[in-house]
Amino acid sequence: MQVTSPVREPLVTGGKTYKDITHDVSRQVEGKPSVSWLIGMAVALGVLLLGSIALVATLWEGIGMWGLNKTVGWAWDITNFVWWVGIGHAGTLISAVLLLFRQKWRTSINRAAEAMTIFAVICAAMFPVIHMGRPWLGAYWALPLPNTFGSLWVNFNSPLLWDVFAISTYFSVSLVFWYIGLIPDFATIRDRATGIRKSIYGALSMGWDGAAKTWMRYEAVSLILAGLATPLVLSVHTIVSFDFATSVIPGWHTTIFPPYFVAGAIFSGFAMVLTLMIITRHVFGLKDYITMGHIELMNIVIIITGSIVGIAYITEFFIAWYSGVEAEQYAFVNRMFGPYWWAYWSMMTCNVISPQLFWFKKIRTSIAATFILSIVVNIGMWFERFVIIVTSLHRDFLPSSWVMFYPTLSDVGIYLFTFGLFSTLFLLFAKFFPVINMAEVKSVLKSSSEPKVNNYNGKR
């Protein structure tokens, strides 16, 4: 039995023991793929193949196949880039910040959130590379590498270069953090496996022996990595926001972008974690580990960050009015009532109104409502990036250059490719890696040999 608080719901339900946790998580890795997993993989591979056609066509013909024009030089591509980077934000927050704050409810969801971060950053990084047109000839020029052309160096004053450093650092730290956390669980599976599987997981576990000294070093490294990763929660999307905030374009030139983008990234990231966790707990039967308590806490984070995003929207309008700059004021009026009004009001509905439904406990603790609203939030966050980028560009200072942006099949196809890639990678992770951190979940259980304590009077 477990020793539980009379105030807080247990983080693991069903009276699980250490052996139960090992069995429940490991059986997903050791057993044959379920029908649900096979169907999901077939759909993901189908979307990936469909998107690959658009990707190959774009690389062959050039980015003239996109809907970009002389006025709208950034549109679908950077919208998707910022959207995917934002989705990857929750993994670092859950794995690093909540670890430092000793929030034990993170233990059941941190593994999948970290994996989601890595896969989302891979998808995000594709768009700047593809936008280079012929990346095989010049992608390396984004890196400050020594060369014989003068030397010809990158522009260190450009926020686009800051993106390269921010995203690469974010990816590297997240990957190391994720893998370090997997090592004890790889060792557990190694000890249960036979044949070639034992050799594979033995290599992945890097000689883990479970000794007290090994655990001590593991926990020390985890804290160090958490300390290194915590600034990334603030810095990565801050630097992404500098792509816009350092310009002089009306609608972009504002100092509120860094905190606004960070809050929006956490907002969308937690929404995607909820979407994936609800599917995972259902498909793999992990309802005792990903409980309603976990889902409710994540919904509360969505309420908070969604409210911050809503305040940022209002602040933008106030600053545009207060500035007295006619072009700035028109940019925001154009967002509301211009030709892209439908995107703006979709953004407001999804990002500001829908999260407020979580104030009602009945909705906050409903699996179906949470799943639907988590998808609605990420639709709204995509529209937010589209509104910021396209509506600020398509009508600039010269009315003679005003144009509309219309995405082409190549634009949509490459976006679908990233969805297929993300889904395929996550499904492979969920099948061949332990989707829940067994070692950390066991740490939130009390010893089954302890007698239950009456927390009111201290009697046993």
PyMOL commands that set and color helices and strands:
alter all, ss='L'
color gray80, all
select helices_A, chain A and resi 18-30+35-61+63-65+76-87+89-100+104-108+110-131+135-142+159-192+195-204+212-245+257-283+292-323+326-337+341-359+361-364+367-393+399-401+409-432+438-443
alter helices_A, ss='H'
color red, helices_A
deselect
rebuild
show_as cartoon
